[in-house]
Amino acid sequence: MSPLITPDELAALGDTASVLDVRWRLGGPPGIGLYREGHVPGAVFCDLDADLAAPPGDAGRHPLPGADAFERAMRRLGVSDGRPVVVYDDAGSTVAARAWWTLRYFGHQDVRVLDGGLPAWIAAGLPVTKDEPRPDPGDFTATPGGMPVLDAGQAAALAGSGVLLDARAEERYRGEVEPVDPVAGHIPGAVSAPTTANVGADGRFPAPDVLRVRFAGLGVTGGVPVGAYCGSGVTAAHEVLALAVAGIDAALYVGSWSNWVADPARPVATG
């Protein structure tokens, strides 16, 4: 099953799926305000910082939540094991991908991303609402291990033995600017692969064969192991999603650059 769903396909599901609005902005404003201005009917707001990550620290700015905390959050949002989940944002799925990945990591088997997000939904002539549903509590059971992950040591090793993709903007990879983290640069051996190139101007993913060509140009060929990181493990999940659309499995370094530079002994490359 494709990890993507079209607006018409989502509309056809009616109320048989749990829909999560995962809009978020680095530095604000809070996504809940965007949600309250209008959202897909039946969607509930999922907070990246509170629901999809543990508090920031040495593990990174968006470390994985604990299984118990994630399970409680998803049940509160109405997520159940046997009910499909659709996630969306308004930023080319760069944030929704983190919800997709986290749900998959914790064992949910039927999670899809609305291709093109809310803009695609509106462009299809489908309605939005300001009504905020109160879903019945779900029965989701969080079981870690459903998606492959990397720690700092494994990411460093993969940069030498496989392909480690850096999903940040090229200028951050090169170390020319660093707007968020205290050190600029990239993990030695990593390949620059800005996640913005995974989607078109309309925020939708191209066909799988087009994505395969993109990733082949970055060294992702044959049985070479692949991983991805970014600043805090959010847009890197989008890289993993794009690879999944292309039919390629990849691991996520959840701590990403914000975890890497928490240890001053780890090497930093620039250029």
Legacy VTK file of the C-alpha trace (Angstrom):
# vtk DataFile Version 3.0
C-alpha trace
ASCII
DATASET POLYDATA
POINTS 271 float
0.000 0.000 0.000
1.288 3.444 -0.870
2.039 5.651 2.143
0.175 8.438 0.320
-3.523 9.129 -0.149
-5.217 11.611 -2.481
-7.846 14.127 -1.362
-10.585 12.241 -3.209
-9.518 8.958 -1.606
-9.594 10.552 1.832
-13.025 12.033 1.169
-14.260 8.579 0.165
-13.191 7.172 3.537
-15.740 9.355 5.292
-15.629 8.852 9.043
-13.941 5.447 8.835
-10.458 6.937 9.362
-8.822 9.007 12.076
-7.514 12.232 10.539
-4.733 14.199 12.227
-3.907 17.818 11.376
-0.170 18.181 12.099
0.472 21.768 11.054
3.477 23.395 12.724
5.852 26.300 12.215
9.446 26.487 13.440
9.369 29.420 15.830
5.573 29.729 15.662
2.819 30.626 15.505
1.380 27.505 17.176
-0.257 25.129 14.735
-3.467 25.001 16.763
-4.263 28.516 15.555
-3.972 27.405 11.941
-6.159 24.403 12.711
-8.861 26.592 14.231
-8.936 28.777 11.125
-10.114 25.767 9.107
-9.306 22.099 8.659
-10.445 18.872 7.031
-13.829 17.873 8.491
-13.352 15.340 11.282
-9.647 16.109 11.712
-8.211 16.595 15.187
-5.110 18.643 15.925
-1.906 16.739 16.640
0.858 18.806 18.272
4.341 17.996 16.992
6.081 19.142 20.168
3.643 17.628 22.683
2.364 14.514 20.906
5.150 13.384 18.557
8.276 14.165 20.574
9.729 14.061 24.050
11.043 17.273 25.629
14.206 18.638 23.989
17.626 17.944 25.466
20.869 16.203 24.634
18.865 13.592 22.693
17.829 16.349 20.281
15.196 19.002 19.795
12.509 16.453 18.889
13.547 13.117 20.417
11.247 10.139 20.266
8.477 10.141 22.874
8.265 7.210 25.226
5.868 4.467 24.223
3.488 5.160 27.130
3.347 8.892 26.432
2.798 8.362 22.707
0.116 5.766 23.335
-1.749 8.154 25.646
-1.506 10.974 23.115
-2.796 8.884 20.231
-5.637 7.408 22.261
-6.657 10.939 23.264
-6.747 11.832 19.554
-8.998 8.851 18.816
-6.388 6.616 17.168
-7.102 2.883 17.289
-5.142 -0.130 16.102
-7.723 -1.319 13.597
-8.706 2.068 12.197
-6.845 3.783 9.325
-5.026 7.017 10.133
-4.459 9.879 7.684
-2.114 12.740 8.554
-1.632 16.077 6.800
-0.091 19.523 7.070
0.218 22.548 4.783
3.982 22.376 4.218
4.529 19.710 1.582
4.047 16.961 4.182
7.344 17.860 5.880
5.674 17.795 9.305
2.972 15.203 8.617
5.743 12.787 7.674
6.939 12.832 11.284
3.448 11.739 12.411
3.404 9.028 9.738
6.842 7.789 10.749
6.173 7.865 14.515
2.904 5.979 14.182
4.620 3.401 11.997
7.555 3.146 14.412
5.155 2.441 17.266
3.384 -0.265 15.311
0.355 1.199 13.535
-0.071 -0.691 10.273
-2.341 1.641 8.281
-1.054 5.211 8.193
-1.065 7.426 5.126
-0.097 10.997 4.336
-2.478 13.274 2.441
-0.459 14.055 -0.670
-0.290 17.831 -1.040
-1.838 18.358 2.374
-4.574 20.858 3.115
-3.818 22.969 -0.006
-4.477 19.922 -2.201
-7.699 19.212 -0.295
-8.914 22.767 -0.900
-7.761 22.721 -4.547
-9.907 19.625 -5.066
-12.954 21.661 -4.055
-13.444 19.778 -0.803
-14.829 21.515 2.290
-13.044 22.812 5.354
-14.593 23.453 8.728
-13.891 25.213 12.008
-15.822 22.595 13.981
-13.566 20.795 16.463
-14.602 17.171 16.926
-14.252 15.384 20.244
-13.239 11.863 19.253
-13.970 8.870 21.416
-10.765 7.595 23.039
-8.889 5.153 20.831
-7.354 1.822 21.747
-3.980 2.202 20.028
-1.197 0.141 21.593
2.291 1.550 21.093
4.880 -1.124 20.365
8.313 0.316 19.479
10.436 -1.009 16.651
8.206 -0.796 13.597
10.669 1.391 11.658
14.502 1.280 11.641
16.359 3.935 13.618
19.941 5.113 13.968
21.831 6.521 16.914
24.817 8.840 16.479
27.352 6.031 16.203
25.270 4.119 13.688
24.718 7.270 11.628
28.465 7.905 11.520
29.118 4.321 10.462
26.415 4.420 7.787
27.965 7.556 6.268
30.976 5.387 5.470
29.370 2.044 4.652
26.158 3.176 2.945
24.352 6.426 2.193
23.462 8.914 4.924
21.223 11.648 3.525
21.154 15.132 5.065
17.635 16.487 4.529
18.388 20.103 5.493
18.862 23.024 3.128
22.156 22.975 1.236
23.516 26.063 2.968
23.014 24.440 6.369
24.702 21.261 5.144
27.672 23.290 3.914
27.906 25.096 7.245
27.334 28.547 5.776
24.385 29.267 8.084
22.825 27.570 11.089
19.643 29.270 12.281
18.747 26.812 15.052
21.589 24.647 16.346
24.794 25.896 18.016
27.221 24.411 15.461
27.062 24.592 11.653
28.055 21.837 9.231
27.209 18.205 8.624
28.101 14.666 9.642
31.287 13.661 7.803
30.463 11.534 4.787
26.791 12.523 4.650
25.230 13.460 1.302
23.227 16.659 0.858
19.642 15.786 -0.112
17.318 18.708 0.709
13.873 17.379 1.448
12.303 20.276 -0.458
13.346 18.498 -3.671
11.138 15.522 -2.791
7.947 17.351 -3.789
6.832 19.672 -6.556
5.744 23.286 -6.287
2.265 22.052 -5.353
3.647 20.087 -2.394
2.864 16.732 -3.968
5.236 13.846 -4.466
6.221 12.887 -8.003
5.808 9.349 -9.323
7.874 6.622 -7.632
10.152 6.179 -10.655
10.971 9.909 -10.610
11.930 9.669 -6.952
14.035 6.591 -7.644
16.006 8.561 -10.232
16.526 11.389 -7.729
17.835 9.064 -5.055
19.954 7.054 -7.479
21.736 10.298 -8.292
22.545 10.587 -4.591
24.037 7.099 -4.456
20.959 5.175 -3.332
21.197 2.125 -5.577
20.813 -1.616 -5.235
21.066 -2.991 -1.735
23.069 -0.085 -0.301
21.810 0.702 3.238
20.259 4.155 3.552
19.593 6.511 6.436
18.505 10.111 6.842
18.896 12.951 9.310
18.052 16.657 9.472
18.072 19.216 12.254
15.816 17.448 14.737
14.334 14.370 13.060
11.289 16.019 11.470
12.140 16.734 7.840
14.353 13.635 7.801
11.144 11.659 8.320
9.978 13.309 5.093
13.094 11.927 3.400
12.227 8.459 4.714
8.666 8.938 3.445
9.894 9.934 -0.031
12.165 6.892 -0.075
9.199 4.721 0.936
7.148 6.147 -1.935
10.051 5.126 -4.186
9.991 1.619 -2.694
13.212 2.056 -0.700
13.558 1.297 3.018
15.578 3.752 5.094
16.493 4.316 8.731
15.938 7.581 10.602
18.472 9.239 12.887
15.832 10.728 15.146
18.205 12.864 17.199
19.726 14.232 13.991
22.049 17.250 13.956
20.702 18.638 17.244
21.816 15.421 18.963
25.047 15.118 16.990
26.368 18.512 18.082
25.342 17.965 21.721
28.618 16.052 22.048
31.561 18.363 21.181
33.751 15.323 20.570
31.815 14.388 17.434
33.411 15.573 14.211
31.839 18.244 12.024
32.378 18.678 8.295
31.723 21.805 6.228
31.697 22.637 2.556
LINES 1 272
271 0 1 2 3 4 5 6 7 8 9 10 11 12 13 14 15 16 17 18 19 20 21 22 23 24 25 26 27 28 29 30 31 32 33 34 35 36 37 38 39 40 41 42 43 44 45 46 47 48 49 50 51 52 53 54 55 56 57 58 59 60 61 62 63 64 65 66 67 68 69 70 71 72 73 74 75 76 77 78 79 80 81 82 83 84 85 86 87 88 89 90 91 92 93 94 95 96 97 98 99 100 101 102 103 104 105 106 107 108 109 110 111 112 113 114 115 116 117 118 119 120 121 122 123 124 125 126 127 128 129 130 131 132 133 134 135 136 137 138 139 140 141 142 143 144 145 146 147 148 149 150 151 152 153 154 155 156 157 158 159 160 161 162 163 164 165 166 167 168 169 170 171 172 173 174 175 176 177 178 179 180 181 182 183 184 185 186 187 188 189 190 191 192 193 194 195 196 197 198 199 200 201 202 203 204 205 206 207 208 209 210 211 212 213 214 215 216 217 218 219 220 221 222 223 224 225 226 227 228 229 230 231 232 233 234 235 236 237 238 239 240 241 242 243 244 245 246 247 248 249 250 251 252 253 254 255 256 257 258 259 260 261 262 263 264 265 266 267 268 269 270
